[in-house]
Amino acid sequence: MRISGNPSKRRKGPSRKELRKETKKLIKNKNRSVVRQTSQKQEVFSKRDQNDKKRRNENTEDTRNVSVEKKRRYEEDDEEFGDMKMEKLAKKNPALYELLNEEKNKNNDEEDDKMIKYYGKKLKIKDKKKVPKGFVEDGFEDLFNFLNEFEEKNPNEEDEEVFSEEDEDVSGTGEDEESEEDGESDSEDDLESDQDDVSVDDDEEESNLEDDESSEEDDEVFEDEEFHGFDDDEAAEEEKPSGEPKGKYVPPHLRKQPSTKSEEYLRLQRQINGHLNRLSDSNMEPIFQQLETFYQSNPRHDVTEILHNIITNNILGPTLMLDAFVLNYSTLISLLYHTIGIDIGASLVQLLVEKFETEWSSLPPSVTDDECISDKKCLNICSFLSHLFTLNVVSSIIIFDILNLIQSRLQESDMELILKILKLCGFQLRSEDPSGLKSFIQNIQEKFKSIPQSTRAKFLMESINDIKNNKKKRIFDDSMIMTMLKFIRNTVKNRSSTLSEPLRVSLEDIHQIQTKGKWWLVGASWAGNEAKPDDTYKAIHNQATEKLMEKARMMGMNTDVRKSIFVILMSSEDFVDAFDRFLKLNLKDKQQRDIIRVILRCCGNEKIFNPYYAHLSLRFCQQNHAFKITFQYSFWDFFKELSTEKVILRRISNMAKLLAFLFGNGGLSLSILKTIAFERLDKQTLLFLQILFVQFFTKHSHDSISKAFKNVSAIRDLLDLREGIAYFLTKFMGQELSVPVSDPALLSKNVRMVKKIIETGEAALFQ
């Protein structure tokens, strides 16, 4: 509504703009006053806190001073009171006072002697009569001379009695008594401490001869300083293996093992133990892969030792293990046996069989309760060995040996052991060795008639009849074992490997390890093998005729090893007999190379080629890859000899025929020819190659020739060799062939086939 009337008559007052300004001004002034008041309060509070803190510090300092003063007064009072009591005791009981004072001085002397020994070792003072070189250079020689003169005037009467007791310190009680009675001066005390400093070193030198008593005392004295001195090192240097002369080689398993394991060994043990504690059929593969990693990054012996210790400790426990638990352990060992090496399973089998015989011999005639620990251990071992048999680690030989060992006694306590083995692997024994199982059943049936007819015995015979009648489902469900076998085969196949043959070791072989060694392990040695080689050589030499020995000397057999090899080579009935006799020589690696050299020497010197040497050479190539390497280097030396020296024709012919035989039977690869320069052949090498390929192409099958050249064609690095062979076959195996051929058509056919294989391989490699 609009206001009407005269504007001059309206009520005058501040405008809205002025009101807003006034309001802002008031708010601003109010805020300033609030801030000012707040800052003033903070200053007051801070001053108050500072005063309180200062007051508390003053009170604390006063309290501390009072406490220190009180403590000092208490100590003075105690010392004064103690002196008063000692004075009274000296008057009332002089003997007791003297004894207490002597004990106090003795404790002080012990502390001094500890420090003397410590610094004596630091200064490397070993002989008080001999001044260390460093002391002479520093000008302390006169001090040692003075101390020696002082000791001659004041000999220590207790030196002879020091080591008769428990390695007591040199500080004698006689000197302490003199110091108490006569009150010697400080300078004389210093001389005595110096004298003790020098004599302590004599004690250390003599204590090294006293069954390491002083080293034990030193470990206690300097335990806080972590100082071990030099006695331990010297004692370690003085220790020698008992019964072993200096410098004689001791095999690793016969060496003295350290008393404590290294930190790395203990860490590895904890890791393997943790993995085995989690082992089950579901995580078998990752744990196996982890153990493979351990074998690659740690010493093989340490990993195997830890693994065996953990498994045997669990198996030899006082409780009966579940079959599933034993099967998991057996599967893991089988995987390692087929992938890492047979020594892992072989050493464990040996250990378990030895433990079984020990525990089995202590079994009582009858087991009627569950408290017989030996019975549980034997059951666990039988279960483990049975699973190792089903998983192709051991053969049936060791299983039948254990069964025959048990049934030879056949007490009531043995019934459960036989039943456990037959339950787990009886049907596999029946399929693998039916005659052995039949013999065992006949023996146990005869024994059964002479023992009491208990429930266990009847159940055992029922189980045997089930196995005999092939009633499989009544005894044991082997589905889990078949699953594990399939898993092992797939794992080995994925690693491009093959399953190893089961160990055909017998119980008798394990008993004769100390005398005949471990024939099932390559490189295994034993204590009784040290003197046999020389005796073997002598026996061979005694049996050889004078004509053979004369021929050996003519052919340059200048060592006993080579003479023995030559005699065996010339006197054997066939290559099988020769090979067995060579193995019985027990030669070392370097000596085994002489076998190949002697074979090649004798083969080359024959008037006509003798297949005896070819079959024997092939047997060695199949036995060990190291023999292949020796053949390779020997033929390379022969190729070099062809191009530099004159070689008789019969040797060229015999060596070419031998090499062709090895090519055709897979003993050696064609890659051995890569050192020959096919583009510039001399006459002797050309003749050798012509004889070689004629024999190879006419005396061997189409498949063996094709396989040999396909193996070479698949290798990219052998391009020069393939081109050289193709060039040689084109130029020198046609019209220019100077060697008689029994079947020219077959030769031409195989030459064309080989050229085609080489061309096809070249095209496949460069696609």
C-alpha positions in Angstrom: 0.0 0.0 0.0 1.5 3.4 -1.0 2.0 6.0 1.7 0.5 9.3 0.8 1.0 12.7 2.3 3.8 15.1 2.7 7.2 13.6 2.6 8.6 16.0 5.1 6.3 14.7 7.8 7.7 11.1 7.5 9.7 9.6 10.6 13.4 10.0 10.0 15.9 7.1 10.9 19.0 5.1 9.8 18.8 3.6 6.4 19.1 -0.2 5.8 22.6 0.3 4.4 23.7 2.1 7.5 22.2 -0.6 9.7 24.1 -3.3 7.8 27.4 -1.4 8.3 26.8 -0.9 12.0 26.0 -4.6 12.4 29.2 -5.7 10.6 31.2 -3.3 12.7 29.8 -4.7 15.9 30.4 -8.3 14.9 34.0 -7.5 13.9 34.7 -5.8 17.2 33.2 -8.7 19.1 35.3 -11.2 17.2 38.4 -9.2 18.0 37.6 -9.1 21.7 37.0 -12.9 21.7 40.3 -13.6 20.0 42.1 -11.3 22.4 40.5 -12.9 25.4 41.4 -16.4 24.1 45.0 -15.5 23.5 45.3 -14.1 27.0 43.9 -17.2 28.5 46.4 -19.4 26.5 49.3 -17.3 27.7 48.1 -17.7 31.3 47.7 -21.4 30.9 51.1 -21.9 29.3 52.8 -19.9 32.0 51.0 -21.9 34.6 52.2 -25.2 32.9 55.8 -24.0 32.7 55.8 -23.1 36.3 54.3 -26.5 37.3 56.9 -28.3 35.1 59.7 -26.3 36.6 58.4 -27.0 40.1 58.2 -30.8 39.4 61.7 -30.9 38.0 63.1 -29.2 41.0 61.2 -31.6 43.3 62.5 -34.6 41.2 66.1 -33.3 41.3 65.8 -32.8 45.1 64.4 -36.3 45.5 67.2 -37.8 43.3 69.8 -36.0 45.3 68.2 -37.1 48.5 68.1 -40.7 47.2 71.7 -40.7 46.1 72.8 -39.2 49.4 70.7 -41.8 51.4 72.2 -44.6 49.3 75.7 -43.3 49.9 75.1 -43.1 53.6 73.6 -46.5 53.7 76.6 -48.0 51.8 79.0 -46.2 54.2 77.0 -47.4 57.1 76.9 -51.0 55.7 80.6 -50.9 55.0 81.4 -49.5 58.5 79.0 -52.0 60.0 80.6 -54.8 58.0 84.1 -53.8 59.1 82.9 -53.7 62.7 81.5 -57.2 62.3 84.6 -58.5 60.7 86.7 -57.0 63.5 84.6 -58.7 66.0 84.8 -61.9 64.1 88.6 -61.7 63.8 88.7 -61.4 67.6 86.2 -64.2 68.4 87.0 -66.7 65.5 90.3 -65.9 63.8 90.2 -69.1 61.7 86.8 -68.2 60.2 87.9 -64.7 59.5 90.9 -65.9 57.7 88.8 -68.3 55.6 86.3 -65.6 54.6 89.1 -63.2 53.7 90.8 -65.8 51.6 87.6 -66.6 49.7 87.1 -62.9 48.9 90.7 -62.5 47.6 90.3 -65.7 45.6 87.2 -64.3 43.8 89.1 -61.2 43.0 92.0 -63.3 41.6 89.6 -65.3 39.5 88.3 -62.1 37.9 91.9 -61.0 37.3 92.8 -64.3 35.7 89.9 -64.1 33.4 91.0 -60.8 32.1 94.7 -62.0 32.0 93.7 -65.0 29.8 91.5 -62.8 27.6 94.2 -60.2 26.9 96.9 -62.9 26.7 95.0 -64.5 23.8 94.4 -61.1 22.2 98.2 -60.5 22.4 99.0 -64.0 21.1 101.4 -64.8 23.9 101.9 -68.5 23.7 105.3 -69.0 25.5 106.5 -67.0 28.4 110.1 -67.9 27.6 109.8 -66.7 24.0 109.2 -63.0 23.5 106.7 -62.2 20.8 108.1 -60.4 17.8 105.7 -57.5 18.2 106.8 -56.9 21.8 110.5 -56.7 20.7 109.6 -54.2 18.0 107.7 -52.1 20.5 110.5 -52.2 23.0 109.0 -54.5 25.7 111.7 -57.1 25.6 113.3 -55.8 28.9 109.9 -56.2 30.6 109.8 -59.8 29.7 113.4 -60.4 30.8 112.6 -58.8 34.2 109.5 -60.9 34.7 111.5 -64.1 33.9 114.1 -63.2 36.5 111.4 -62.4 39.0 109.8 -65.7 38.4 113.1 -67.6 38.9 113.5 -65.9 42.3 109.8 -66.5 43.2 108.8 -69.8 41.6 105.1 -70.8 41.6 104.9 -73.9 43.8 101.5 -74.9 42.4 102.4 -75.3 38.7 102.6 -79.1 39.1 99.2 -79.3 40.8 97.3 -77.1 38.4 96.3 -79.7 35.9 95.7 -82.5 38.3 92.5 -80.8 39.3 89.8 -79.3 37.1 92.1 -76.9 35.2 92.3 -74.4 38.1 93.8 -71.0 37.5 97.4 -70.2 38.1 96.8 -67.6 40.8 97.9 -69.7 43.8 96.5 -69.4 47.3 100.0 -69.3 48.7 100.6 -65.9 47.3 97.3 -64.7 48.5 98.1 -65.7 52.0 101.4 -63.9 51.9 99.7 -60.8 50.7 97.2 -61.0 53.6 99.8 -61.7 56.3 102.6 -59.4 55.1 100.5 -56.7 53.5 102.6 -56.3 50.3 102.7 -53.0 48.5 100.8 -52.0 45.3 104.0 -52.4 43.2 104.4 -56.0 44.3 100.8 -56.7 43.4 101.5 -55.3 39.9 104.5 -57.6 39.6 102.4 -60.5 40.6 99.7 -59.7 38.1 102.4 -59.4 35.4 103.9 -62.7 36.4 100.4 -64.3 36.3 99.9 -62.7 32.8 103.0 -64.5 31.5 102.3 -67.8 33.3 98.8 -68.0 32.1 100.1 -68.7 28.6 102.0 -71.7 29.9 98.8 -72.9 31.3 97.1 -72.5 27.9 99.9 -74.3 26.2 99.8 -77.3 28.6 96.1 -77.4 28.7 96.0 -78.2 25.0 97.4 -81.6 26.0 94.7 -82.2 28.6 91.6 -83.5 26.8 90.4 -80.0 25.8 89.6 -79.1 29.4 90.9 -75.6 29.1 89.0 -74.9 25.9 85.8 -75.8 27.7 86.7 -73.4 30.5 87.6 -70.7 28.1 84.1 -71.0 26.5 82.6 -70.4 29.9 84.9 -67.5 30.9 84.5 -65.5 27.7 80.9 -66.3 26.9 79.8 -62.7 27.4 82.5 -61.3 25.1 81.8 -63.9 22.4 85.5 -64.6 22.2 86.6 -68.2 21.4 90.3 -67.7 21.3 92.7 -69.9 19.3 92.6 -73.2 21.3 89.6 -74.5 19.3 91.4 -74.0 16.0 94.5 -75.6 17.2 92.6 -78.5 18.6 90.8 -79.0 15.3 94.1 -79.0 13.5 95.5 -81.7 15.9 92.5 -84.0 15.4 93.3 -86.8 12.9 90.9 -89.6 11.7 91.6 -92.6 13.8 93.3 -95.4 11.9 93.8 -93.3 8.7 97.3 -92.3 7.6 97.9 -88.7 6.6 97.0 -87.9 3.0 94.8 -91.0 2.4 91.6 -90.5 0.6 88.5 -91.1 2.7 85.1 -91.5 1.0 82.5 -88.9 1.9 80.2 -91.4 3.7 83.2 -92.5 5.9 84.4 -89.0 6.8 83.8 -87.5 10.2 80.6 -85.6 10.2 80.4 -82.2 12.0 78.7 -82.3 15.3 76.4 -79.4 14.4 74.6 -78.7 11.2 74.9 -75.4 9.3 72.2 -72.8 9.3 71.4 -73.5 5.7 71.0 -77.2 6.4 68.6 -76.5 9.3 66.7 -74.1 7.2 66.4 -76.7 4.4 65.3 -79.3 7.0 62.5 -77.0 8.2 61.3 -76.3 4.7 61.2 -80.0 3.7 59.5 -81.0 6.9 56.9 -78.4 6.4 56.1 -79.6 2.9 55.9 -83.3 4.0 53.6 -82.4 6.9 51.1 -81.1 4.3 51.5 -84.0 1.9 48.3 -85.5 0.6 47.0 -86.9 -2.7 45.6 -83.5 -3.6 48.8 -81.5 -3.3 51.2 -84.2 -4.4 52.4 -82.5 -7.6 53.3 -79.1 -6.2 55.2 -80.6 -3.3 57.1 -82.9 -5.7 57.9 -79.8 -7.8 59.2 -78.0 -4.7 61.4 -81.0 -3.9 62.8 -80.9 -7.4 63.7 -77.2 -6.8 65.5 -78.2 -3.6 67.5 -80.8 -5.4 68.5 -78.2 -8.1 69.5 -75.5 -5.6 71.0 -77.5 -2.7 73.5 -80.3 -2.2 71.9 -83.6 -3.4 73.2 -85.5 -0.3 71.7 -83.0 2.1 68.2 -83.1 0.5 68.2 -86.9 0.3 69.4 -87.3 3.9 66.8 -84.9 5.3 64.1 -86.6 3.3 65.0 -90.0 4.5 65.3 -89.0 8.1 61.8 -87.4 8.1 60.2 -90.4 6.4 61.9 -93.0 8.6 61.1 -91.1 11.7 57.4 -91.2 10.8 57.4 -94.8 9.7 59.4 -96.0 12.8 57.0 -94.2 15.1 55.2 -96.0 17.9 51.8 -95.9 16.2 50.4 -97.8 13.3 50.2 -95.6 10.2 47.2 -95.5 7.8 47.7 -97.1 4.4 46.7 -93.8 2.7 49.4 -92.0 4.6 52.0 -94.6 3.7 50.9 -94.6 0.1 51.4 -90.8 -0.2 55.0 -91.2 1.0 55.6 -94.1 -1.3 54.3 -92.1 -4.3 56.6 -89.2 -3.5 59.6 -91.5 -3.3 58.6 -93.2 -6.5 58.3 -89.9 -8.3 61.8 -88.9 -7.1 63.1 -92.3 -8.0 62.0 -92.2 -11.6 62.8 -88.5 -12.2 65.8 -87.4 -10.0 67.7 -90.7 -9.6 67.5 -94.3 -8.4 69.9 -93.6 -5.5 67.0 -91.8 -3.6 64.9 -95.0 -3.5 67.9 -97.4 -3.2 69.3 -95.9 -0.1 65.9 -95.6 1.6 65.1 -99.3 0.8 68.4 -100.4 2.3 67.8 -98.3 5.4 64.2 -99.7 5.9 65.2 -103.3 5.3 68.0 -103.0 7.9 65.6 -101.4 10.4 63.1 -104.1 9.7 65.5 -106.9 10.5 66.5 -105.2 13.8 62.9 -104.7 14.9 61.6 -108.1 13.7 64.3 -109.9 15.7 63.1 -108.3 18.9 59.4 -109.2 18.4 58.0 -111.4 21.2 56.5 -114.9 20.2 53.0 -113.6 20.7 51.5 -110.2 20.4 48.2 -110.0 22.3 47.9 -106.2 23.0 48.5 -102.9 21.2 51.5 -101.9 23.2 54.2 -103.7 21.3 56.1 -100.8 19.5 58.3 -103.2 17.5 55.2 -104.8 16.0 53.9 -101.4 14.9 57.2 -100.5 13.4 57.5 -103.8 11.4 53.9 -103.3 10.1 54.7 -99.8 8.9 57.9 -100.9 7.2 56.1 -103.9 5.5 53.4 -101.5 4.3 55.9 -99.0 2.9 57.9 -101.7 1.1 54.8 -103.2 -0.3 53.7 -99.9 -1.8 57.2 -99.3 -3.2 56.8 -102.6 -5.0 53.4 -101.7 -6.4 54.8 -98.3 -7.6 57.7 -99.9 -9.4 60.6 -98.9 -7.1 61.6 -102.4 -6.0 61.1 -105.8 -7.6 59.4 -108.8 -6.2 62.8 -110.2 -5.1 63.1 -108.2 -1.9 59.4 -108.8 -1.1 59.7 -112.6 -1.4 63.0 -112.5 0.6 61.2 -110.7 3.5 58.2 -113.1 3.3 60.5 -116.1 3.4 62.4 -114.6 6.3 59.1 -114.1 8.3 57.7 -117.5 7.5 61.0 -119.2 8.5 60.0 -118.5 12.1 56.2 -118.1 11.7 55.2 -117.3 15.2 51.9 -115.7 16.1 53.5 -112.3 15.9 54.5 -112.9 12.3 51.0 -113.7 11.1 50.0 -110.0 10.9 53.1 -109.1 9.0 52.5 -111.7 6.3 48.9 -110.7 6.1 49.8 -107.0 5.7 52.1 -107.7 2.7 49.7 -110.1 1.0 46.9 -107.7 1.5 48.7 -104.8 -0.2 50.7 -106.5 -3.0 49.7 -110.2 -3.0 47.9 -110.1 -6.4 50.7 -108.2 -8.0 53.1 -110.8 -6.7 50.9 -113.4 -8.3 50.9 -111.7 -11.7 54.7 -110.9 -11.6 56.1 -114.0 -10.2 53.5 -116.8 -9.9 56.2 -119.5 -9.3 57.7 -117.6 -6.4 54.2 -117.1 -4.8 53.4 -120.8 -5.3 56.6 -121.8 -3.6 55.8 -119.5 -0.7 52.2 -120.8 -0.3 53.4 -124.4 -0.2 56.0 -123.6 2.5 53.5 -121.7 4.7 50.9 -124.4 4.4 53.4 -126.9 5.7 54.3 -124.5 8.5 50.6 -123.9 9.3 50.1 -127.5 10.3 52.7 -127.3 13.1 51.5 -124.0 14.7 48.4 -123.5 17.0 45.2 -122.8 15.1 44.5 -119.3 16.3 42.1 -116.8 14.8 45.0 -114.9 13.2 46.3 -118.1 11.6 43.0 -119.1 10.2 42.4 -115.6 8.8 45.9 -115.7 7.2 45.1 -119.0 5.5 41.8 -117.7 4.2 43.6 -114.6 2.7 46.2 -116.9 1.1 43.4 -119.0 -0.4 41.7 -115.8 -1.7 44.9 -114.8 -3.5 45.3 -118.3 -4.8 41.8 -118.3 -6.1 42.1 -114.7 -7.4 39.3 -113.4 -5.2 40.5 -109.8 -5.4 37.7 -107.7 -4.1 37.5 -109.5 -0.8 40.9 -108.4 0.4 41.9 -105.0 -0.9 40.6 -102.3 -3.2 43.6 -101.1 -5.3 41.8 -98.2 -7.1 43.9 -95.7 -5.1 47.1 -97.4 -6.2 46.1 -97.4 -9.8 45.4 -93.7 -9.6 48.8 -93.1 -8.2 50.5 -95.2 -10.8 48.7 -93.3 -13.5 49.8 -90.0 -11.9 53.4 -91.2 -11.8 53.4 -92.3 -15.5 51.9 -88.9 -16.6 54.4 -86.9 -14.5 57.4 -88.8 -15.9 56.0 -88.6 -19.4 55.6 -84.8 -19.2 59.3 -84.5 -18.4 60.2 -86.4 -21.6 61.6 -89.2 -19.5 61.0 -92.9 -19.0 60.3 -95.0 -16.0 63.3 -96.5 -14.4 63.6 -100.3 -13.9 62.7 -101.5 -10.4 65.6 -102.3 -8.2 66.3 -106.1 -8.4 68.2 -106.1 -5.1 67.9 -109.0 -2.7 68.2 -109.4 1.0 71.5 -111.1 0.6 72.8 -108.2 -1.5 72.0 -105.8 1.4 73.8 -108.1 3.8 76.9 -108.1 1.7 77.2 -104.4 1.1 80.4 -104.1 3.2 82.1 -106.9 1.3 80.7 -106.7 -2.2 79.4 -103.1 -2.4 76.2 -101.8 -4.0 76.2 -103.2 -7.5 72.8 -101.6 -8.2 74.3 -98.1 -7.8 76.7 -96.6 -10.3 79.9 -95.5 -8.6 79.1 -97.1 -5.2 82.2 -98.0 -3.3 82.9 -100.0 -0.1 85.8 -100.4 2.3 86.8 -103.9 1.1 87.5 -102.7 -2.4 90.7 -100.8 -1.8 93.2 -103.6 -2.3 91.3 -105.7 -4.9 92.4 -104.1 -8.2 96.1 -104.9 -7.7 95.2 -108.5 -6.6 93.0 -108.8 -9.6 95.8 -107.7 -12.0 98.2 -110.1 -10.4 95.7 -113.0 -10.7 95.1 -112.2 -14.4 98.9 -111.9 -15.0 99.5 -115.2 -13.3 96.8 -117.0 -15.4 98.1 -115.5 -18.7 100.6 -117.4 -20.8 104.0 -116.1 -21.6 103.0 -115.7 -25.2 100.1 -113.3 -24.3 102.3 -111.3 -22.0 105.0 -111.0 -24.7 102.4 -109.9 -27.3 101.1 -107.3 -24.8 104.6 -105.9 -24.5 105.0 -105.8 -28.2 101.8 -103.9 -28.7 102.8 -101.2 -26.2 100.8 -102.3 -23.1 103.2 -100.7 -20.7 101.0 -100.6 -17.5 99.4 -103.3 -15.4 95.9 -102.0 -16.3 96.5 -102.2 -20.0 98.2 -105.6 -19.7 95.2 -106.9 -17.8 92.8 -105.5 -20.4 94.7 -107.1 -23.2 94.8 -110.5 -21.4 91.1 -110.4 -20.8 90.4 -109.3 -24.4 92.5 -112.2 -25.8 91.5 -114.9 -23.4 87.7 -114.4 -23.1 85.3 -116.9 -24.6 83.0 -114.3 -26.3 82.2 -110.6 -26.0 79.7 -111.3 -23.2 82.4 -113.0 -21.1 84.8 -110.3 -21.9 82.4 -107.5 -20.9 81.6 -109.2 -17.5 85.3 -109.6 -16.8 86.0 -106.0 -17.6 83.3 -104.9 -15.2 84.9 -107.0 -12.4 88.1 -105.1 -12.8 86.5 -102.2 -10.9 88.5 -99.6 -12.9 88.3 -95.9 -12.2 87.0 -93.4 -14.9 90.4 -92.7 -16.4 91.4 -96.4 -16.4 88.2 -97.3 -18.1 89.2 -95.3 -21.1 92.1 -97.7 -21.6 89.6 -100.4 -22.4 88.4 -98.6 -25.5 91.9 -97.7 -26.6 93.1 -101.3 -26.3 90.0 -102.6 -28.2 90.7 -100.2 -31.1 94.4 -101.1 -31.1 93.7 -104.8 -31.2 90.9 -104.4 -33.8 93.1 -102.4 -36.1 95.9 -105.0 -35.9 93.8 -108.0 -36.9 94.6 -109.4 -40.4 90.9 -109.5 -41.2 88.0 -107.8 -39.4 86.8 -109.6 -36.3 83.1 -109.0 -35.3 84.1 -109.8 -31.8 85.5 -106.3 -31.3 82.4 -104.7 -32.9 79.9 -106.5 -30.6 82.0 -105.7 -27.5 82.3 -102.0 -28.5 78.6 -101.8 -29.0 78.0 -103.3 -25.5 80.2 -100.6 -24.0 78.4 -97.8 -25.9 75.1 -99.1 -24.6 76.4 -99.4 -21.1 77.5 -95.8 -20.4 77.6 -92.6 -22.4 81.1 -92.0 -21.2 82.3 -94.8 -23.4 80.7 -93.2 -26.4 82.7 -90.0 -25.7 85.9 -92.1 -25.5 85.2 -93.8 -28.8 84.5 -90.4 -30.4 87.8 -88.9 -29.3 89.7 -92.1 -30.3 88.2 -92.0 -33.8 89.0 -88.3 -34.1 92.6 -89.1 -33.3 92.5 -91.8 -36.0 91.1 -89.3 -38.6 93.9 -86.9 -37.8 96.4 -89.8 -38.1 95.0 -90.7 -41.6 95.7 -87.2 -42.9 99.2 -86.9 -41.4 100.8 -90.3 -41.2 101.0 -93.5 -43.3 98.5 -96.1 -42.0 98.5 -99.7 -43.0 95.6 -100.9 -45.2 94.2 -103.5 -42.9 93.9 -101.0 -40.1 92.0 -98.6 -42.3 89.7 -101.4 -43.4 89.1 -102.8 -39.9 88.4 -99.4 -38.3 86.0 -98.4 -41.2 84.0 -101.7 -40.7 83.9 -101.2 -36.9 82.6 -97.7 -37.3 80.0 -98.8 -39.8 78.8 -101.5 -37.4 78.4 -99.0 -34.6 76.5 -96.6 -37.0 74.1 -99.3 -38.1 73.3 -100.5 -34.5 73.0 -97.1 -32.9 76.2 -97.3 -30.9 77.6 -94.0 -32.3 76.1 -91.1 -34.2 77.1 -90.0 -37.7 78.0 -86.6 -36.1 81.4 -88.2 -35.3 82.3 -87.5 -39.0 82.0 -83.7 -38.6 85.8 -83.2 -38.1 86.5 -84.6 -41.7 86.8 -82.0 -44.5 84.9 -83.7 -47.3 85.9 -81.0 -49.9 89.7 -81.8 -49.6 90.2 -85.5 -48.9 93.5 -87.3 -49.0 93.9 -90.8 -50.3 93.8 -92.6 -47.0 90.7 -90.7 -45.7 89.0 -91.2 -49.0 89.6 -95.0 -48.9 88.4 -95.1 -45.3 85.1 -93.3 -46.1 84.4 -95.5 -49.1 84.9 -98.6 -47.1 82.8 -97.1 -44.3 79.7 -96.2 -46.5 79.9 -99.4 -48.5 79.8 -101.5 -45.3 77.1 -99.3 -43.9 74.8 -99.3 -46.9 75.2 -103.0 -47.8 75.4 -104.7 -44.4 72.6 -103.0 -42.5 68.9 -102.7 -42.9 67.0 -99.9 -44.6 65.4 -98.8 -41.3 68.8 -98.5 -39.4 70.3 -96.5 -42.3 67.3 -94.2 -42.5 67.2 -93.6 -38.7 70.9 -92.8 -38.5 70.7 -90.1 -41.2 67.4 -88.7 -39.9 69.0 -88.1 -36.6 71.7 -86.0 -38.2 69.2 -84.2 -40.5 67.2 -82.9 -37.5 70.2 -80.9 -36.1 70.7 -77.4 -37.5 74.4 -77.2 -36.4 75.4 -80.2 -38.6 74.7 -78.4 -41.9 78.3 -78.7 -43.1 78.4 -82.4 -42.3 75.2 -83.1 -44.3 76.4 -81.1 -47.3 79.8 -82.9 -47.1 78.2 -86.3 -47.0 75.9 -85.4 -49.9 78.9 -84.2 -51.9 80.9 -87.3 -51.1 78.1 -89.7 -52.0 77.6 -87.9 -55.3 81.2 -87.7 -56.4 82.9 -90.8 -54.8 80.2 -93.4 -54.4 79.5 -93.8 -58.1 81.8 -94.6 -60.9 84.9 -93.5 -59.0 84.3 -96.1 -56.3 87.6 -98.1 -55.8 86.2 -100.6 -53.2 84.6 -103.9 -54.2 80.9 -104.1 -53.6 78.9 -107.3 -53.1 75.5 -105.7 -54.0 75.9 -102.6 -56.2 72.1 -102.3 -56.7 71.5 -102.1 -53.0 74.3 -99.6 -52.6 72.8 -97.3 -55.3 69.4 -97.6 -53.8 70.5 -96.6 -50.3 72.7 -93.8 -51.7 69.6 -92.3 -53.4 67.6 -92.7 -50.2 70.2 -91.0 -48.1 70.4 -88.0 -50.5 66.6 -87.6 -50.4 66.7 -87.7 -46.5 69.3 -85.0 -46.4 67.4 -82.8 -48.9 64.1 -83.3 -47.1 65.8 -82.5 -43.7 67.4 -79.3 -45.2 64.0 -78.1 -46.5 62.3 -78.8 -43.2 64.9 -76.9 -41.2 64.7 -73.8 -43.3 61.0 -73.5 -43.8 
